[in-house]
Amino acid sequence: MTAPQVAVETLEVDVAIIGSGGAGLMAAIHALRAGPALRVAILSKGAVGRSGCSIMVQGYNAALGADDSPRLHFEDAVRSGAFLADQELVWALASDAPARVRELENAAGCYFDRTADGSLDLAAFPGQTRNRKVHRGHETGIEVMGRLRDLLFRLGPLELADVRALELLRDERGEAAGVLALDLRRGIPIVVRARAVVVAAGGGAASLYRVATPAREKSGDGVALCYRAGLELRDMEFVQFLSVGLVASGSKVTGVLLEEALRFAGAHLLDGRGERFMARHDPERMERAPRDDIAKAMYAEILAGRGTPFGAVLLDARPIGRTVLETRFADLVARARSAGRDLAGEPVPVAPASHIGIGGVVIDPSSATAIAGLFVAGEDAGGVHGASWQGGNGIAESTVFGARAGEAAAAAAGDRRIQPSSDAAIADAVRLAFAPLTTVDGPSPFTLSAELRELMWERAGLVRDEAGLAAAAARLSELDERVATIAVPGPARANPAWQEALDLRSSVLVARLVVEAARVRRESRGMHTRTDHPERDDRDWLRTVVLRRADDLAAPPTIETRPIVLDRLRPDQAAEVGAATQAAGATRP
Ligand SMILES: Cc1cc2nc3c(=O)[nH]c(=O)nc-3n(C[C@H](O)[C@H](O)[C@H](O)COP(=O)(O)OP(=O)(O)OC[C@H]3O[C@@H](n4cnc5c(N)ncnc54)[C@H](O)[C@@H]3O)c2cc1C
C-alpha cells in the first residue's frame, strides 16, 4: 500500500455539530439562540435536515393531555425500559418534551393534528398509559424536520451537506478541539477546528441486521467516534426490534415498517404453513401480545425454519377488511404496494426489523460527556431508554437533548480556549481513511457488509446464547481484520464503495461492542433475551454494562457494570400503577 498524498482543507468555527436529524438541528438552533454571534457549522453525511431517521417518525411523546403529566410519562418510560434507564435522563426527557412541542408549534410553525375543540389530537403508542403521541397524520417527521429546517435557515449556520465526520480531534490536554471530516462529493478531508462539538449522528446499532428500518447512511459513526476517543458507552447489548418489517427479498425495500397497530386492529401472523404461530407462544393474547414478545416469537419461528423460504413469516391483514385498510391504513397499503404487495388482498412477508440502537455514549442531563467541550445527543447517547424503547420517545429524545446540547455547547464555546491538536494524529487518520483507495486485491466492502448483517441476525439478534455470541465475537475479530484490507477502485470523489468501506469501520466496531455487552449480561431483560439465562434477575442485574476502549483499539473493551440509581422509581413501586399499561394497545389517528 502506498501512502496517498492528500491535500487537507481547514475551517474554524465555534461549535461543530455532527448530524442533521432532530438532535443536530435542535442543537444548532439552540446554540445560535444562546449565542447569535457564534459560528456554528453542521456537518451532515446526508442532506441537511432530510437525512437520518427523524424525518421518518410518526409520533412525538409529550405529556400534554389533561389526564397526563411528566411524572406519568417518566414512569411509562422507566417501566418500558425494565428499570435500566438513567432516571435523571428520563426525567429530563419527560419534563422538557411539552416545552419542545410548544417550541415546534410556536417558533418553528409545525402544524400538529387537533380535535374539533382545538386541543392537540393525542394518540398512543403500544404500552402507554395515556394518549401522548403528538402527530401530523402519519408523517410527523416530515412536518417537524421541514419546519426546523426553515427556522434554521433564518438563523444561518454553516451547512456542510454530504460531509462525514471521520474522527474527533482532541487538543494536547485531551479536550475536544474539533472534527476531522471528509467532503464526500469532492473526496477532500477538512479539519474543522471548533471550541465545542456536538455528536448527533443518530446511533447505528440498528443498521447491523439483515432486516433493518433506519436510513441507509447510518452506520454507527457517532458511537464509534466517541468510543475511539475514549468515552464510555452503556447498554450496547440492547437493540430495539419491531415486529413488522416488510421483507422484499433482495430489495432495499426490506425493512420498511408496517405498523404494530395492524395487529391490534385484527391482523393475524402466520407461519410458512399458514398457521397462527402465536398460538404456540402466547395462546391467550395471540397477536395482541406485547410488541417485544411478538418480535421474539417471529424470530424464533424464522430461525427454526418454520417461516417462508425467504426468511420471513406472514402478516395477514385481510381480517381487518379492505374498506378499513384502505381508509384508516391507506399509507400502509401504499407502502406494501411499493414492494409489490396487496396488503388488503394477500398475506405479506414480514420479519422483526431492527429499529433503533438503545445503547450509546454516557452523558449527563446537559448532554455533556467526560471530554470537556464534547456533547452527545439523540440516538448516539445511551441511558434514556433502558432495556427497551418506547415508540415516540425517540424524536422526543433527539429534540430535548439536542436543545440541551446546543445550549451547553454555546456556553462551552464562549468559555473555552483550545490548545493545538496533533498534526501527526490527523495525518494518521487521513491515511487510514484513504487506505482502501490505494489497496489492491482486497475484499469488497459490499460483501463484508452483507456478511456482517447475516452474522448479527443469526448470532446476536433477538434471542441469544453464549455459544452464539462467542462465535459472533470470533467472526467479528476476523471481519475486523478483513475490513482493514478492503480495496476499492478510485476516485476519491463521490465514491459509494469507499463510503461503504468507511461505514464498515464503524459498524464492525459497534457490532463488536453489542456482542461484548450481550455476553456480559447473563439474564433476559427488555430487548436482550438469553436462552441460557432466560429469567430477568433484579437481584444481580439492575446494573448497566459500561464499555470503554483499551489502549489497543483492536483489543476487547474494558468492561464494568454499575448499579442503576433508582431514587425516583423502584420496581416494587411500579407494580402498583403498572398493570394497566401492559394491556394497552396502540391507537391510531
Ligand atoms: C422508520 C422509523 C420510524 C421511526 N418512528 C419513530 C416515531 O414515530 N417516533 C419516535 O419517537 N421515534 C421514531 N423513530 C426513531 C427516531 O427516528 C430516532 O430515535 C430519532 O429520530 C433519532 O434522531 P437523531 O437526531 O439522533 O438521528 P437521525 O435523525 O437519524 O439523524 C442522524 C444524522 O446524522 C448524520 N450522520 C450519520 N453519520 C454521520 C457522520 N459520520 N458524519 C456526519 N453526519 C452523520 C445523518 O446523515 C443524519 O443527518 C423511528 C425510526 C425509524 C427508522
The ligand as a MOL file (V3000), in Angstrom:
LIG
                    3D

  0  0  0     0  0            999 V3000
M  V30 BEGIN CTAB
M  V30 COUNTS 53 58 0 0 0
M  V30 BEGIN ATOM
M  V30 1 C -38.6790 4.0730 10.1710 0
M  V30 2 C -38.5150 4.7240 11.5210 0
M  V30 3 C -39.6190 5.2320 12.1700 0
M  V30 4 C -39.4860 5.8360 13.4200 0
M  V30 5 N -40.5910 6.3170 14.0280 0
M  V30 6 C -40.4690 6.9460 15.2200 0
M  V30 7 C -41.6200 7.5530 15.8270 0
M  V30 8 O -42.7370 7.5060 15.3160 0
M  V30 9 N -41.4250 8.2080 17.0000 0
M  V30 10 C -40.1970 8.3010 17.5920 0
M  V30 11 O -40.0860 8.9080 18.6480 0
M  V30 12 N -39.1080 7.7400 17.0330 0
M  V30 13 C -39.2090 7.0640 15.8690 0
M  V30 14 N -38.1020 6.5180 15.2870 0
M  V30 15 C -36.8000 6.6850 15.9580 0
M  V30 16 C -36.2990 8.1040 15.7090 0
M  V30 17 O -36.2910 8.3230 14.3180 0
M  V30 18 C -34.9030 8.3260 16.2620 0
M  V30 19 O -34.8350 7.9000 17.6020 0
M  V30 20 C -34.5060 9.7900 16.2190 0
M  V30 21 O -35.0970 10.4510 15.1340 0
M  V30 22 C -33.0100 9.9060 16.1000 0
M  V30 23 O -32.6830 11.2650 15.9290 0
M  V30 24 P -31.1700 11.6950 15.7760 0
M  V30 25 O -31.1580 13.1670 15.5600 0
M  V30 26 O -30.3660 11.1540 16.8900 0
M  V30 27 O -30.6670 10.9450 14.4650 0
M  V30 28 P -31.2130 10.9750 12.9350 0
M  V30 29 O -32.4670 11.7270 12.7760 0
M  V30 30 O -31.1890 9.5770 12.4680 0
M  V30 31 O -30.0750 11.8060 12.1970 0
M  V30 32 C -28.7540 11.3450 12.0920 0
M  V30 33 C -27.9780 12.3590 11.2770 0
M  V30 34 O -26.5790 12.0790 11.3740 0
M  V30 35 C -25.9960 12.1150 10.0820 0
M  V30 36 N -24.7730 11.3120 10.1290 0
M  V30 37 C -24.6260 9.9830 10.3200 0
M  V30 38 N -23.3050 9.6750 10.3220 0
M  V30 39 C -22.6160 10.8380 10.1550 0
M  V30 40 C -21.2540 11.1770 10.0550 0
M  V30 41 N -20.2790 10.2620 10.1470 0
M  V30 42 N -20.9210 12.4720 9.8570 0
M  V30 43 C -21.8670 13.4360 9.7200 0
M  V30 44 N -23.1900 13.1650 9.8080 0
M  V30 45 C -23.5490 11.8820 10.0370 0
M  V30 46 C -27.0970 11.6100 9.1750 0
M  V30 47 O -26.8600 11.9690 7.8310 0
M  V30 48 C -28.2920 12.3440 9.7820 0
M  V30 49 O -28.3270 13.6760 9.3130 0
M  V30 50 C -38.2100 5.9070 14.0380 0
M  V30 51 C -37.0960 5.3740 13.3970 0
M  V30 52 C -37.2370 4.7940 12.1470 0
M  V30 53 C -36.0290 4.2110 11.4920 0
M  V30 END ATOM
M  V30 BEGIN BOND
M  V30 1 1 1 2
M  V30 2 1 2 3
M  V30 3 2 2 52
M  V30 4 2 3 4
M  V30 5 1 4 5
M  V30 6 1 4 50
M  V30 7 2 5 6
M  V30 8 1 6 7
M  V30 9 1 6 13
M  V30 10 2 7 8
M  V30 11 1 7 9
M  V30 12 1 9 10
M  V30 13 2 10 11
M  V30 14 1 10 12
M  V30 15 2 12 13
M  V30 16 1 13 14
M  V30 17 1 14 15
M  V30 18 1 14 50
M  V30 19 1 15 16
M  V30 20 1 16 17
M  V30 21 1 16 18
M  V30 22 1 18 19
M  V30 23 1 18 20
M  V30 24 1 20 21
M  V30 25 1 20 22
M  V30 26 1 22 23
M  V30 27 1 23 24
M  V30 28 2 24 25
M  V30 29 1 24 26
M  V30 30 1 24 27
M  V30 31 1 27 28
M  V30 32 2 28 29
M  V30 33 1 28 30
M  V30 34 1 28 31
M  V30 35 1 31 32
M  V30 36 1 32 33
M  V30 37 1 33 34
M  V30 38 1 33 48
M  V30 39 1 34 35
M  V30 40 1 35 36
M  V30 41 1 35 46
M  V30 42 1 36 37
M  V30 43 1 36 45
M  V30 44 2 37 38
M  V30 45 1 38 39
M  V30 46 1 39 40
M  V30 47 2 39 45
M  V30 48 1 40 41
M  V30 49 2 40 42
M  V30 50 1 42 43
M  V30 51 2 43 44
M  V30 52 1 44 45
M  V30 53 1 46 47
M  V30 54 1 46 48
M  V30 55 1 48 49
M  V30 56 2 50 51
M  V30 57 1 51 52
M  V30 58 1 52 53
M  V30 END BOND
M  V30 END CTAB
M  END
